Amino acid sequence: MIAGAGVRTVEIVGGGLAGLGLALGLRRVGVPVVLHEAGTYPRHRVCGEFITSLDQATITTLGLGPLLAPARQARSVTWFKDGHRQLQHRLPEPAICLSRFGLDDRMARAFVESGGELHTRHRADQTGAEGRVLAAGRRRQTSSEWIGIKAHFLYLNLQDALELHLGDQAYVGLTQIEDERVNVCGLFRRLPRSAGPVDKSSILFDQLRGAGLGELADRLGAATLDASSQCTVAGLDYRAQFQPDGAVHLGDQFGLIPPFTGNGMTVALQSARIAVEPLRQWTRGDVDWATTADTIHRAMQRELSPRIGRARRLHPWLLSPRRQNLLVKAAASHLIPTRMLYHLLH
């Protein structure tokens, strides 16, 4: 590691994958880093917990190799609709499946061991400023009707390493992760509020049944839910277009990619990798902050925006039952080659 004396410090607001990834990457090139995280480690997050198309350059730049070691690999995915198996296809490359609970904790520990300064339970200033990187997750849209729900289940047998279940205005992914757990993560249109208090223990099952996924709800009900792993997130908006404002935004702050791609974790980590070298140059006084922010933004526009845009255009086809039928039939009859679609989205 290069000595960090005499260089500027980078402040990162948000300790998810983008923030932690950037912090690790900067420490590997000797940059002093202060990272602010509003929560603590370890903790569960709403996430599909599988990574597709993570390039070796990102793994190397951020030093992720040892941290991804506990992951399982998935080589195929099966699609279900109305409780019936519709389509199975092999992935062009294995997906990495692992819990965010463990991964975030390992990344945070590695950052501190590298000499980084970590502040948890701290909501830092999220306005743009010189030397400050904003990586505190998505930009909440209060008018959004969408809700994400995630939970781990034990003693649940899968029909494939990855399962994707299509419902009415919903889809749900099931992923085999480490420790014989299955991560269940779904995107749903929020059900109308009931008059009484919300029963958090039943919210996943209520949303599944409301989306016509009763068979999946029954199947999950026969397994063992780890109640401590269940979490929800609201205010999701997949239409928002990023408007540059002179600040450095990474991960979901830059663009929220629909979760069916399995590319959300990848986008977060790749945005971190993109930012490492421009920020290293700024810390040494080689460039000013405005140039640094513009360089990072342009690079993310080139590398990340096209796939986010394509995923957003396909997203409505996974939510409407009529469109779902057309999409599944087209894929099953090879009118839409799944390999080509995969590469377009990744």
N, C-alpha and C positions, 0 to 999 in steps of 0.2 A: 504493500500500500504506500502511495506517495504521501510524504509528510504534509500535513494540512496547515502549517504555520504560515501566516502572512496572507491568507486568502480570505475572501468574504464568506460569511455564513449564509446558507440558504434556510429559510423558514418554510416549513410545509404544514399546511392546515388540512388535516384529515388523514387518518391512519388506516384507511382501507388498502386494497391492493395497489392502487395507483400511488398513494402517498408512501406506503411502506416500500414498494418497489423502487421508487425514485430515491428514497432515503438510503436504501442499500446500495443502489448504483452509484450515488454520489460519494458514499463512504469508501467505496472500492477505488475511487480515484482521489481520495484524500480531502474531500470537501467537508468542512464543518457543517453539520445539519442539526437543526432543532425541529422536532416533529411534535405537533399538537394533535391529540386525539380526544374527542368528546367522551368516548366510552372507555372501556377497559379491555384487557386481554386476559384469557381467551373469552370470546363470546360468539354466539350464533348470529348469523346474518341471513337475510333472505337472498338466496343464491342457488342456482342450479347445481353448483359444485361439480361441474365438469368443464374442462378446458379443451378447446379445439384449436388447431393451427397455431400453436405457440412455437414461434421460430427459435432456432438455436441462438441467434444473435441476442435475443431478449433474455434467454436463460443465462447466457454467459455474462452479458453486461450487468445484469442485476444479481448474479451469483445465486441463482435459484436452484441449481442442480441438486444439492443435498437437501434442500427444503421441500422438494417435490418427491423425494425418495419414497415416502409411505404410500404414494398414490397407487390406485389400481388403474388398469387400462381397459378401455371399451373399444371394441372393433366393429360393432354393428349396432343398429338401432331398429326397433320395431314400432310401427305406428298402429294405434288403436282408435276406432270410432264406434260409438254405440255399443261399447263393450266387446267388440269383435276385432280380431287382428286383421289389419288391412294390407300392410306392406312391411317388408323387412329389407334392409339394404346394408351393405358393408360400408364403413367409413373409409375414405381414401387414405387416412392415416389414423392411428389410434388416438382416442380422446383420453385425457388425463382426468381421473375422477378422485376427488379427495375433499375432505371437510374443510370449510373455511375456519371452523373453530380451531382446528389444529394448525392450518397453514398460516393464518394471521398471527397466531401466537409464536410460531417458529420464526416468522419474519421479524416480529417485534423483538424477540430475544436476540436474534442475529444482529439487528441494528444496534441495540444497546452494547452488545459484546464488541462491535466494531468501533465503539467510541462515540456513537451518536447520542444526542440528548433527547429523551422521550418524556413528554408530559401527557399523562392520561387524565381522564375526568376534567378536561379543560377545553372550554369552547373559546377558541381564539378568534381574533378579528378576521372576518372573511371579506374585507374590502381589498381591492388590488393595491399593492404597494411594491416598491422595489425590493427584490430579494425574497418576495413571498410567493409561494406556489399554492394555488387553491385546488385541493383534491378531496373535498369533503362530501363526495357523493353527488347524487342527482340534484337538479334544481327542482324543488317541489312545486307541483302544479295543483293548487287547492281545488280547482274545479274538475279535476280528473275523476272519472268513475272507476278507474282501475285499481285493483288491490293485488299485491303479491303475498303469498303465504308459503312458508317453508316449515318442514318438520322432519325429524329422523324417526324411522321405524326399525324395529328389530323383529326377527323371525318372519320376514317377508320375502318370499321367493319371487324372483323376477323371471320373465320369459325371455329376456335378453339383457345385456349389460346396461342398455339404455332403453327405456320405454317412453313413448310420447303419446298421450291420450288427448284426443280432440273432443271438446265439449261445446255447448252453445255459449258463445262469447267467453270462451275459456280454453286453455290448454294446460296440461300438467305433465311434468317430466319426472321420471323415476330413475334414480342413478345409484348403482351399487358403489359404495365408498368403503373406506377402511373400517376395521373392527366389526365386520359383518353387519354393517348398518346400510340402510337404504335411505337416501335423501329424496324427499317428495317436495317438489316446488311447483307451484301453479300461479298462473296469471288469470284473474277473474274480473268480470264486471261486478262491482260491488252490489250485493243484494240490498233491497230496501231496508232501512233501519226498522227494527222492532220497537215497540213502545217501551219494553222493559230493558234492563241492563243487558249488555252483550255478554254472552257466554263464550269466553275465549277458548275453552276446552273443546267446543264443538264447531268453531268457526270454519275450520277446514272442511269438515264433513258437511256442514250446511251449504257451503259454497259448491262443493262437488255435486251434491244432490240438486242444487239450484241450476247447475249447468248441464243436468242430464247425465251425470257420471255416477249414478247410484251404484252400479256394479263395482266400480273402483272404490267407492266409499265403503261398501260392504267388505271388500277385500282388505282394505286398510284397517277396518274395524276389527278384523280377526287377528291382526298383528299387534305388536306392542309399541305404543307411541312413547317416545321419550319426550315428556311434556316440557322439559327444560329446554329442548331444542326448538320448540315452536315459536315462530316470530312472524310478524306481518309488517308490510310497508304499504303506505297509501300515497296518493298524489303522483302516480306514475304517468308520465306523458311522453309518448313515443313520436309525437309530431313536432316537438320543439326544435327550432333551428338555432344553432349557436351563433351569437353575434359577438364578434371580437370587440373587446373593450380595453385592450392594452395590458390586461393581466394574463398570467399563465394559468390555464385551466387544464386539468388532467382527468382522465377516466370519465366517469359519468358527468362530471362538470362540463366536459367538452361535448359529449353526445351519448345519449342512452340508446343502446342497441337492443332490439327486441330479444327476449331471452331464449326463444326457440332455436336460435343459431348456436347456442353454447359458446358464444364468442365474447360475452361480456367481460369475463375474467381476462381473456386474452387482450382485448382492447385496453383495459386498465393497465396491464403490465407493459404492453407495447407503447402506450402513451408515456409511461415512465421512462422506458428505454430511449425514446425519441428525445426526451428533455435532458438527459444526462449530459451529453457533450456541450450543447449550447450553454447550459447552466455552469458547467465547469469553466468554460471560457469567460463567462461573466465574473465568476468568483476571482479570477486572476486579472481582471481589469482589461481584458482583450477587447470587449465589446460593451456597449451601454445596455441598460435594461430594456429599453424600447426595442432595440434590435434583437435582443435575446427572445423577448416575448413573441415578436413577429416571426422569427426563425422557427420557433417551436410550433406556433400556430400553423404556419404554412406547411411544415413537415407533416403535421397531423392531418391537415386537409388533404394532402396528397395520399397518405398511407391509410388513413382510417375513414375519412368521410365517404368515399365511394361504397365501401361495404356496409356502412351504417345506413346509407341512403337506399341501397338495394334491399336490405333487410326490412326497412320500414315500408317499402312498397309491397313486399310480399306478406307482411304481417297481417293485414286484414283477411287474407285468404285462410288463415289458420283460426279465425274467430267465428266466421259465419258458417252455419251448417251447410248451406247450399254451395258456397265456395269450397268448403272442406271436401265435399263429395267430388267436385270437379278436380280439385288438386290431387286427391288420392287416386282417382281413376286415371288421371293423366300420368302420374308417376308410375302407377302399376303397369300401365300399358307402354311405358317408356317413351311417351310423347314428351315428357320432361325428364331427361336423363338426370338421375339423382347426383351422379358425380359432377356433372357440369354445374348443377344448382349449388352444390356444396362449395365449389371453387369460386362461384360468383359471390357467395355470402361470406367467404373467409379469405 
